[in-house]
Amino acid sequence: MKRSQRPVDPRSPLVFDIRALGRRAGAMTTVQTSVPAPPGLGNDVIGVPEGDPVELDLRFEAVVEGVLVTGTAEMEAVGECVRCLTEVRVPVEVDVQELFVHDASREEGYEDEDEVSALSGDYVDLQPVLRDDVVLDLPFQPLCRPDCAGLCPTCGVRLDDHPGHHHDGAVDARWAALGALDLDNVADAAPDGVEQGAPHPYNRPGPSQGEELPR
């Protein structure tokens, strides 16, 4: 997976110092911690509010290529139901699994340094990985309940709160002008210059069998 590299701030709660691992393949350490959610952890309709807690349970393991990070991240996303616009809270748990290589531009098999995540010196920057995993896990159209009835298209009331809600005689505004027409009079009225009851030229009966057409 391609991930763009960005300047790493060692003070960021999602940046981890892995100097204790060294480069001995098989060395391992675990981290259980709670960190504030970074900005941009979501999509246009739902996301994790910046600063809300993200519970991390991670394992950092030194491998030949670099450091393998595995574990889980738990948090709560907040958004709006796409049908009734009420607040929606969704628990989110994502699996984290990412290889951070020592030098992506020199490792055999990696021609583009953005093809994999790279270590920044002695630091692992988990923020881009977490953002990608969370965004892919979030619902694209969050609902407060699977059978949400939505809003009344006439007045906007939430239909789940008023199951029997309806509007008597409601007429679509686009057709309201037709209600003022007297269709009976329209049918009886003849256009100017046309004799009432006179047949339309195209509706006159044709000649009977054997009758010659006028010349």
C-alpha positions in Angstrom: 0.0 0.0 0.0 1.3 3.4 -0.9 1.7 5.9 2.0 3.2 9.3 1.6 6.0 10.1 4.0 5.7 13.2 6.2 8.0 14.9 8.7 7.8 13.0 12.0 7.4 14.8 15.3 8.8 12.6 18.1 6.4 14.4 20.5 3.3 13.1 18.6 1.4 10.5 20.6 1.2 8.2 17.6 5.0 8.3 17.0 6.9 5.5 18.8 10.6 5.2 19.7 11.9 1.8 18.7 15.5 2.2 19.6 15.2 -0.5 22.3 14.5 -3.1 19.6 17.8 -2.4 17.8 18.2 -4.4 14.6 18.1 -7.9 16.1 15.5 -9.9 14.3 13.0 -11.4 16.8 13.3 -8.6 19.4 9.8 -7.6 20.5 8.1 -5.1 22.7 4.4 -4.4 23.5 2.6 -1.1 24.1 -0.9 -0.6 25.7 -1.8 3.0 25.8 -4.6 5.6 25.2 -3.8 8.5 22.9 -5.9 11.4 21.6 -7.4 11.0 18.1 -5.5 13.0 15.5 -7.4 15.3 13.0 -8.9 13.8 9.9 -9.7 10.4 11.4 -12.9 9.9 9.3 -14.8 10.8 6.2 -17.3 13.5 5.3 -20.3 12.0 7.2 -18.7 10.3 10.2 -15.4 10.3 12.0 -13.6 10.2 15.4 -13.6 13.6 17.0 -10.2 15.1 17.3 -8.9 14.6 20.8 -11.2 11.7 21.7 -9.4 8.6 23.2 -8.0 5.9 21.0 -7.1 2.7 22.9 -4.0 1.0 21.4 -2.8 -2.5 22.0 0.3 -2.9 19.9 3.3 -5.2 19.4 6.5 -4.0 17.8 8.7 -6.8 16.4 12.1 -6.4 14.8 12.4 -8.3 11.5 15.1 -8.4 8.8 13.5 -5.7 6.8 12.6 -3.4 9.7 9.8 -3.4 12.3 6.5 -5.2 12.0 3.7 -3.5 14.0 0.6 -5.5 14.8 -2.3 -5.0 17.2 -5.7 -3.3 17.6 -7.0 0.2 17.9 -10.4 1.0 19.5 -12.3 4.3 19.4 -15.8 5.7 18.9 -16.9 7.5 15.7 -19.6 10.2 15.7 -21.7 11.3 12.8 -25.3 11.9 11.5 -27.9 9.3 10.3 -28.2 9.9 6.6 -32.0 9.4 6.8 -33.1 11.4 9.9 -30.0 13.4 10.7 -29.9 12.4 14.4 -26.5 11.8 16.0 -24.9 8.4 15.4 -22.2 6.9 17.6 -20.4 3.8 16.2 -17.8 1.8 18.1 -14.7 1.2 15.9 -12.1 -1.5 16.3 -9.5 -1.9 13.6 -6.7 -4.4 13.2 -3.3 -2.8 12.7 -0.6 -4.7 10.7 2.1 -2.7 8.9 5.8 -3.3 8.1 8.0 -0.3 8.5 11.3 -0.9 6.6 14.7 0.6 7.6 15.3 2.3 4.2 12.5 1.8 1.7 14.7 3.2 -1.2 17.4 0.6 -0.7 15.6 -2.5 0.3 15.5 -5.1 -2.5 12.1 -5.2 -4.2 11.1 -1.6 -3.3 11.8 0.6 -6.2 9.5 3.4 -5.1 10.1 4.7 -1.6 6.4 5.4 -1.2 5.3 1.8 -1.8 5.7 0.9 1.9 5.9 2.6 5.2 9.4 3.6 6.2 11.0 4.1 9.5 12.0 7.7 10.3 15.3 7.0 11.9 14.4 5.3 15.2 10.7 6.2 15.0 7.5 4.6 13.8 4.8 7.0 12.7 1.6 5.2 13.1 -0.8 8.1 12.2 -1.1 7.5 8.4 -1.6 3.8 9.0 -4.3 4.3 11.6 -6.1 6.9 9.4 -6.2 4.6 6.4 -7.5 1.6 8.5 -10.2 3.7 10.3 -11.5 5.4 7.1 -11.9 2.0 5.4 -13.7 0.6 8.4 -16.3 3.4 8.8 -19.8 3.2 7.2 -20.2 5.3 4.1 -23.9 5.9 4.9 -24.3 5.7 8.7 -27.8 4.9 10.1 -29.2 5.3 13.6 -31.0 2.0 13.0 -31.2 -0.3 9.9 -35.0 0.4 9.5 -34.9 4.2 10.1 -38.0 5.7 8.5 -36.3 9.1 7.9 -38.0 12.5 7.9 -41.4 13.5 6.6 -40.8 15.1 3.2 -43.6 17.7 3.9 -42.7 19.0 7.4 -39.4 17.3 8.3 -40.7 15.6 11.5 -38.8 12.4 12.4 -41.1 9.6 11.4 -39.7 7.1 14.0 -40.9 9.5 16.7 -44.4 9.8 15.2 -45.3 6.4 13.6 -48.8 7.5 12.6 -47.7 10.8 11.1 -49.3 11.9 7.8 -50.8 14.9 6.1 -54.5 14.7 4.9 -55.1 15.9 1.4 -51.5 16.8 0.9 -50.8 17.8 -2.7 -47.4 18.1 -4.4 -46.8 21.8 -4.9 -45.7 21.1 -8.5 -49.3 20.0 -9.3 -51.2 22.4 -7.0 -52.1 24.8 -9.9 -54.0 22.0 -11.7 -56.4 21.8 -8.8 -57.9 25.2 -9.8 -58.8 24.0 -13.3 -62.4 23.1 -14.2 -61.7 20.2 -16.5 -65.4 19.7 -17.4 -65.6 23.2 -18.8 -62.3 22.9 -20.6 -63.6 19.8 -22.3 -66.8 21.5 -23.4 -65.3 24.8 -24.5 -64.5 25.1 -28.3 -61.6 27.2 -29.5 -62.2 30.5 -31.1 -63.5 30.3 -34.7 -64.6 26.7 -34.3 -68.3 25.8 -34.3 -69.4 24.1 -31.1 -69.9 20.4 -31.8 -68.3 20.6 -35.3 -66.1 17.6 -36.0 -62.5 18.1 -36.3 -61.4 17.8 -40.0 -59.2 14.8 -39.2 -62.0 13.1 -37.3 -64.6 13.2 -40.1 -65.9 9.7 -41.2 -64.3 8.4 -44.4 -66.2 7.3 -47.5 -68.3 4.2 -47.4 -67.4 1.1 -49.5 -68.0 1.8 -53.2 -68.3 5.6 -52.7 -66.0 7.6 -54.9 -63.7 10.2 -53.3 -64.5 13.8 -54.2 -62.1 15.3 -56.8 
